[in-house]
């Protein structure tokens, strides 16, 4: 199991990654239109 602090850090990293992925996908789809 995660400790509370490690879990928060892990969740933050995941959120940053998904945010960057979303931006990349948005730019990709914007380029297609």
C-alpha positions in Angstrom: 0.0 0.0 0.0 1.0 3.6 -0.5 1.6 5.9 2.5 -0.6 9.0 2.4 2.3 11.2 1.3 3.5 8.8 -1.4 0.0 8.4 -2.7 -0.5 12.1 -3.0 2.8 12.5 -4.9 1.9 9.5 -7.2 -1.5 11.0 -7.9 0.0 14.4 -8.7 2.4 12.8 -11.1 -0.4 10.9 -12.8 -2.4 14.1 -13.1 0.5 15.9 -14.7 1.1 13.1 -17.1 -2.6 12.9 -18.2 -2.8 16.7 -18.5 0.2 16.6 -20.9 -1.3 13.7 -22.8 -4.6 15.6 -23.1 -2.8 18.7 -24.4 -1.0 16.6 -26.9 -4.2 14.9 -28.1 -6.0 18.2 -28.3 -3.2 19.6 -30.5 -3.2 16.5 -32.6 -7.0 16.7 -33.2 -6.8 20.5 -33.8 -4.2 19.8 -36.4 -6.5 17.3 -38.1 -9.4 19.7 -38.4 
